[in-house]
Structures are given as C-alpha cells and as structure tokens.
Amino acid sequence: MLPVVVTLCALLIGDWPQFRGPNSDGHAAKTATPLEWSDTKNVAWKVAVPGLGWSSPVVADGKIFLTTAVPRGAGLSLRALALDTTSGKVLWDREVRAVETAPAIHVKNSHASPTSIYRDGALFVHFGTLGMARLAASDGSIKWFCNELIYAPVHGSGGSPILQDGKLVVVCDGSSQPFVAAVDAESGRIAWKTSRSVEARISHSFATPALVEVNGKTQVIAPGPNHLAAYDLASGTELWRVQAAGWSVVPQPAIAHGLVIYNHDYDHPELLAVKLGGAGDVTESHVVWRLQRGAPSSPSPLVVGDDLYFVSDKGIASCVNAKTGEGHWSERLGGNYSASPIFANGKILFLDEDGVATWVEPGRQFVVYGRNEVPGRTFATPAFADGAMYLRTDEHLYKIAK
C-alpha cells in the first residue's frame, strides 16, 4: 500500500516568513514585481545594512527582518534588525549576543547566514552554535535565548531552522558527534536531540531540513553526512534513511510528487530522488533516480509543476522531469551561484554571486526572458512580498518595486 503523503505548508500569516517563502518551496505566489531593475531603476529604496550576513530577508507585519554580524574589535555583535517595508527606515536594531572572539568561517560564509522565521508576532533568529533566540517582532525585545545547541562547526554555520507544531528544528552537523535537534518555540528549551545514525569520515554539513506529512505524521527530512534521514517531528526518532557518500551538504530538499529530491555531497554533487515512506534503511528500495550533471552544491532545487529546476555553483542551469530525472535542457548562465532559484512572476529567477539576475521562462525549452544587475555580492536568496522584491547584497538591502 502506497503511503499517504501531504506536503506541509507554513501558515500564510506573513508575506515571506522564512527561508524560500511561505511554503519553504521557493514559490512567490500572486506577486507581480518588476521584471527589470538596476541600481537605480525600479528601486523604491536602498538602505545600508551594517556588518555582514547572508541570511535572507523575512517579510511580515509591514516589516523586513534581517540578521547580521557586526565586527567589534576581535569579536562580533550578532544582531537582528527590523525595517519598515514602505520607507526602509530601521524600526529597531537589537543585539542578540556579543561574541568576544569571532570564530573562523569559510570565505563564502558569514556569521549570520541562517534565515530567521516569523510566526504569530514572534521572530526566531538563529546563529548556529552561537545561539538561537525568540524576539518580539514589534520591538525586538528578547523573550528567550538558547545556547544549548553545542557542536563544533566547520567553516561556520549555515542551515536555517524550520518551525512546525511549536518546534524549531535545526541540523547540527559539526566536525564530530553530529545531531539533529528540536527547540521548543515557547520556552527555548531543547525538546529532543537525536544523534546521526550513520558514521562518516567527514561529518559536517550545513543543510536546512524540510517537512512532510506521511500517513498522518509529520516527518523532518534532514540530509547530512553520508546519508539523508527522516525523523518523527514529535519525538525525534529516526524513521528511515538513505545512504549515499557525501559531506558538507547545503541545499534544502525539495518535496513533490511523493518524492524528496536532495543533494548529498558538496565536492561531487549529485541529486537523488527518493520515495517517501518506508522504515529503516531504504537505500536499495526507494531511490527513484540519480543525476550528477549540473547538480548544485549550494542552491536548493526548485519544483514547478512536473519539472525540477536547479543551478550548479558554477552557473549551469538545468530543467529535468521531477518524477523521472529525464533531462529537458542544461545551459550555462555564467557566474557562480549560492542563492536558491525562485519561481516568481510566472518565471524562474536565478541570482548569481555578483548581483546578476537572470529570468528564465519555465518550460522544456531554454528561453531567457531578461537579465538585471546591481553592484555588490549577492549570496542571499531574495524575498518577495506585496508586489516587491527584497534583494540583499553584502552592503545594502534593496526594495525593487514599481
């Protein structure tokens, strides 16, 4: 008997309340934003952002929320900011934690890379092993701070949390003893902590997990070192796993058509599509297709209808059948990529690391609609809300709107 699979959606209480949008799938619904922009064209406002952070903007309740790390001597001030969507004015700027000595990170990373979550007037910010906090979205006041997710990160932290049924789930894959954990959203206490069941020679990863309902129970889908595992959201119990050698996993999995589609390695990226459901080790029974050509190391894959779109870190964009892996096209865009593609305005947006954005028509023929560019580095995935795109560079936040 086939499992009953339901893709879980976030409550549509915010315009863009978390990483990759309301449903955490890279879809910007009913959003008509400008298809052309530059440093001056269709720019409603542009404001400088202190410090550096690669977390994506979160938009809700008339505010844009960002996290950043501001240098302070040899250390850092880890901060959260709220800006007014209409004017770009900073409404509040809150230090969440001061760090005396800045930890070493990869040159492509920042100390504020995980994206925040907005829910019911609360803002949940995450700085990896440096701490997680719940803030009041109205004024930035700190309701709780959790520093119990202790692990030894390699190259810093990167994965964003996900929130469902009052639990904030995060992947904590460090240099040793990797684990997945859930933090209670009301109290900030650890609800469960589950060690990874597969030993790997290199155990660090940076993935953002995904959520899916299978046979009436919510599962956490979390890629990691040498395997992907599914955990029961309520208890943290591992339910099933797929083994595939790999490390430093970054992209968030895509959930569609009864499949989870994910990357399992950074150096030699490969996409796997796995049937949801089952128990124990399902490597031999549930892998539907595998694809190496053009697979991403950093950007998350995007499903639109029956097709899967993705871009490699080196700028090869591809479209394949999401159900079978059959290729439709694979074309070089140019540039290097970290931001995840977004489906907006009925088109696919690919944003490279140097401010160049390419609109591609969805479909089984490769058609470029247009390109736009702003100065600066662009590693963060853009946010879309209320007819505007919020684009973060290493120095500024843009509101692109008519």
C-alpha positions in Angstrom: 0.0 0.0 0.0 1.4 3.4 -1.0 2.0 5.9 1.8 -0.3 8.9 2.0 2.0 12.0 1.5 0.9 15.6 2.2 3.3 18.5 1.7 3.2 20.7 4.7 2.8 24.5 4.3 3.6 27.3 6.7 0.6 29.3 7.9 0.3 32.1 5.4 0.4 34.8 8.1 3.4 36.6 6.7 4.3 37.7 3.3 7.7 35.8 3.2 8.0 34.4 6.8 11.0 32.1 6.3 13.7 30.8 4.0 12.4 30.3 0.5 9.0 31.7 1.2 5.6 30.9 2.8 5.7 27.2 1.9 9.5 26.9 2.0 9.5 25.8 -1.6 10.8 28.9 -3.5 7.4 29.9 -4.8 6.3 33.6 -4.7 2.5 33.3 -5.1 0.4 36.1 -6.7 3.4 38.5 -6.7 3.7 41.0 -9.6 7.1 42.6 -9.2 9.2 44.5 -11.7 11.0 42.3 -14.2 13.6 44.9 -14.8 15.8 46.7 -12.3 19.3 48.2 -11.7 21.0 50.2 -9.0 18.5 53.0 -9.8 15.7 51.6 -12.0 12.6 50.4 -10.1 14.3 50.9 -6.8 11.7 52.0 -4.2 14.5 52.4 -1.7 18.1 51.2 -0.9 19.5 51.2 2.6 22.9 50.3 4.0 23.0 47.2 6.3 25.7 47.2 9.0 28.1 44.2 9.3 27.7 41.1 7.1 25.1 38.5 6.9 23.9 36.1 4.2 20.5 35.3 5.8 17.6 36.0 3.5 15.2 38.8 4.3 12.0 37.8 6.1 8.9 40.0 5.4 5.8 40.2 7.6 3.6 42.6 9.5 4.9 45.6 7.5 8.5 44.9 8.4 11.6 43.3 6.9 13.7 41.3 9.3 17.4 40.6 8.9 20.2 39.2 10.9 23.8 40.4 10.7 27.2 40.2 12.4 28.9 43.5 13.1 32.6 43.4 13.9 33.5 44.7 17.3 37.3 44.5 17.9 38.3 40.9 17.7 34.7 39.9 18.3 31.2 40.3 16.9 27.9 41.8 17.7 25.2 39.3 16.5 22.2 41.4 15.7 18.6 41.4 14.4 17.1 44.3 12.6 13.6 45.3 11.6 13.0 47.8 8.7 9.8 49.4 7.6 8.6 48.0 4.2 7.4 51.4 3.0 10.4 53.6 3.7 13.3 51.3 4.6 13.6 53.1 7.9 15.2 51.0 10.7 12.5 50.4 13.3 14.6 48.6 15.8 18.2 47.1 15.9 18.8 44.5 18.7 22.0 42.9 19.8 21.2 39.2 20.4 24.7 38.2 21.6 28.1 39.7 21.9 31.0 37.3 20.9 34.5 38.2 22.3 36.4 36.3 19.6 35.0 35.8 16.1 35.1 32.1 15.1 36.8 31.1 11.9 34.5 30.7 8.9 34.7 29.8 5.2 35.4 32.8 2.9 31.9 32.3 1.3 30.1 32.2 4.7 29.1 34.8 7.2 28.4 34.7 11.0 24.8 35.4 10.2 23.8 33.0 7.4 20.8 31.1 8.8 17.5 32.8 7.9 15.0 33.8 10.6 11.4 32.7 11.0 8.4 34.9 11.7 5.3 33.4 13.3 2.4 35.0 15.2 4.2 38.1 16.2 7.4 36.3 17.1 10.7 36.4 15.3 13.0 33.4 15.7 16.7 34.1 14.9 19.4 31.6 14.6 23.2 32.0 14.6 24.1 28.3 14.6 26.1 27.1 17.6 26.4 30.8 18.7 22.8 30.7 19.7 19.1 30.9 18.9 16.6 33.4 20.3 12.9 34.4 20.2 12.3 38.1 19.8 9.1 40.2 19.8 8.7 41.3 16.2 7.1 44.6 17.4 10.2 45.9 19.2 13.0 43.3 19.1 12.8 42.5 22.8 14.3 39.1 23.6 11.9 36.6 25.1 14.4 33.7 25.4 17.9 32.8 24.3 19.1 29.3 23.8 22.8 28.4 23.7 22.5 24.7 24.3 23.0 23.6 20.7 26.7 23.0 21.2 28.7 21.4 18.4 32.0 22.1 16.7 31.1 23.8 13.4 33.5 23.6 10.4 33.5 26.8 8.2 30.8 28.3 10.4 27.1 27.7 10.5 24.7 27.9 7.5 21.5 25.8 7.8 18.3 27.6 8.7 15.7 26.3 11.2 12.2 25.2 10.3 9.1 25.6 12.5 6.1 23.3 12.9 3.9 22.3 15.8 5.8 24.5 18.2 9.2 23.0 17.4 12.2 24.7 15.8 14.2 22.0 14.1 17.8 22.6 13.2 20.6 20.4 11.8 23.8 20.5 13.9 26.3 18.6 11.8 29.8 19.6 13.1 33.2 18.1 13.0 32.2 15.3 15.4 29.1 13.9 17.0 26.6 15.4 14.5 22.9 15.6 15.5 19.5 17.0 14.7 17.6 18.8 17.4 14.2 20.5 18.1 13.9 23.5 20.3 10.5 24.3 22.0 9.3 27.6 20.5 7.6 28.8 23.7 10.3 28.1 26.2 13.6 27.9 24.2 14.4 24.5 25.8 15.6 21.5 23.8 12.6 19.3 23.1 14.7 16.4 21.6 18.2 15.8 20.3 18.9 12.8 18.0 22.4 11.7 17.1 23.1 10.9 13.5 22.9 7.1 13.0 25.5 6.9 10.1 29.1 7.4 10.9 31.0 9.4 8.3 34.7 10.2 7.9 33.8 13.8 7.3 30.7 14.7 9.4 30.0 18.4 8.9 27.1 19.7 6.8 25.0 22.9 6.5 21.6 21.8 5.3 18.2 23.3 6.1 15.7 20.4 6.7 12.3 20.1 5.1 8.9 18.9 6.4 6.4 16.5 5.0 3.4 14.5 6.4 3.4 10.8 5.7 0.5 8.7 6.8 -0.8 11.4 9.1 2.6 12.0 10.9 4.9 14.9 10.3 8.4 13.9 9.3 11.6 16.0 9.3 13.7 15.4 6.2 17.3 16.2 7.0 20.3 15.5 4.7 23.6 15.0 6.4 27.0 13.3 6.3 26.8 10.1 4.1 23.0 9.9 4.4 19.6 11.5 4.5 17.4 10.7 7.4 13.7 11.2 8.2 12.8 11.9 11.9 9.5 11.9 13.7 8.8 15.6 14.5 7.1 14.8 17.8 9.8 12.6 19.3 12.9 12.9 17.1 13.0 9.2 16.4 14.7 8.3 13.2 12.2 6.6 10.9 14.1 5.8 7.7 17.3 6.7 5.9 19.1 6.6 2.6 22.8 6.2 2.5 25.0 8.0 -0.1 28.6 9.0 0.4 28.9 12.8 0.7 29.7 15.7 3.1 29.2 19.4 3.5 25.6 19.2 2.3 24.0 22.7 1.9 20.7 22.7 -0.2 17.2 22.3 1.4 15.5 19.3 -0.1 12.5 19.6 -2.4 9.3 17.7 -1.7 7.0 16.9 -4.6 5.1 14.0 -6.3 5.7 11.7 -3.3 9.4 12.2 -3.6 12.2 14.0 -1.7 14.8 15.4 -4.0 18.1 16.3 -2.4 21.8 16.8 -2.9 24.2 14.6 -0.9 27.7 15.9 -1.5 29.4 19.3 -2.0 32.6 18.3 -3.9 30.9 15.8 -6.2 27.2 17.0 -6.1 24.5 14.5 -7.1 20.8 14.8 -6.9 18.8 11.9 -5.6 15.0 11.4 -5.8 13.7 9.1 -3.1 10.2 7.8 -2.5 8.8 9.0 0.8 7.8 6.4 3.4 9.2 3.1 4.4 11.2 2.2 7.5 14.9 1.6 8.3 17.4 1.7 5.5 15.6 2.2 2.2 18.6 2.8 0.0 18.0 -0.2 -2.2 14.3 0.1 -2.4 13.3 3.8 -2.5 15.8 5.6 -4.7 13.9 6.5 -7.9 16.6 8.4 -9.9 20.1 9.9 -9.5 21.6 12.8 -11.5 25.1 14.3 -11.4 25.2 16.6 -14.4 24.7 20.2 -13.3 23.8 19.2 -9.8 24.1 22.1 -7.2 26.4 22.2 -4.2 24.8 25.2 -2.6 21.5 26.4 -4.2 18.3 24.5 -3.4 16.4 22.8 -6.2 13.0 24.2 -7.3 9.9 22.2 -8.4 7.4 23.9 -10.7 4.6 21.5 -11.8 6.2 18.3 -13.1 9.6 19.9 -13.6 12.7 20.4 -11.4 14.9 23.5 -11.9 18.3 23.8 -10.4 21.6 25.7 -11.0 25.1 24.4 -10.2 27.5 26.6 -8.2 29.4 27.2 -11.4 26.4 28.5 -13.3 24.9 25.6 -15.2 21.1 25.9 -15.1 19.0 22.7 -15.8 15.5 21.5 -16.1 14.5 17.9 -15.7 11.4 15.9 -15.1 10.9 15.8 -11.4 9.3 12.4 -11.4 11.9 10.6 -13.6 15.0 12.7 -13.8 14.8 12.9 -17.6 16.6 15.9 -18.8 15.0 18.7 -20.8 17.8 21.3 -21.0 21.1 22.3 -19.4 22.6 25.7 -20.2 25.4 27.9 -19.0 24.2 31.1 -17.4 27.7 32.3 -16.4 28.8 33.4 -12.9 28.9 31.5 -9.6 25.8 30.7 -7.6 24.9 30.4 -3.9 21.3 31.8 -3.8 18.5 29.4 -4.5 16.2 29.9 -7.6 12.8 31.4 -7.0 9.6 31.0 -9.0 8.0 34.5 -9.3 6.0 36.4 -11.9 5.5 33.1 -13.7 9.2 32.8 -14.3 12.4 31.3 -12.8 14.8 33.7 -11.2 18.5 32.7 -10.9 20.7 35.1 -8.9 24.5 34.8 -9.1 27.0 35.9 -6.5 27.9 39.2 -8.3 24.5 40.8 -8.5 23.4 39.4 -11.9 19.9 38.0 -12.0 18.5 36.0 -15.0 14.8 35.4 -15.6 14.2 32.1 -17.4 10.8 31.1 -18.8 9.5 27.8 -17.2 9.2 25.0 -19.7 11.1 22.3 -21.5 12.8 24.7 -23.8 15.5 27.1 -22.5 14.3 30.7 -23.0 15.9 33.7 -21.3 13.4 36.5 -20.7 15.9 39.0 -19.4 18.8 39.9 -17.1 19.3 42.6 -14.4 22.3 43.6 -12.3 23.1 45.5 -9.1 26.6 46.1 -7.6 27.9 44.0 -4.8 28.0 40.4 -3.7 24.7 38.5 -3.6 24.7 35.2 -1.8 21.3 35.6 0.0 18.1 34.2 -1.7 15.7 37.2 -2.4 12.3 37.6 -0.7 9.1 38.6 -2.5 6.0 40.2 -0.9 3.3 42.7 -1.8 4.5 43.4 -5.3 8.1 43.9 -4.2 11.4 42.0 -4.3 13.8 42.4 -1.4 17.3 41.9 -2.6 20.2 41.7 -0.1 23.8 42.4 -1.1 26.9 42.4 1.1 26.3 46.1 1.9 22.7 47.0 1.1 19.1 45.9 1.1 17.0 46.9 -2.0 13.3 47.1 -2.3 12.6 46.6 -6.0 9.1 47.8 -6.8 7.2 49.9 -9.3 
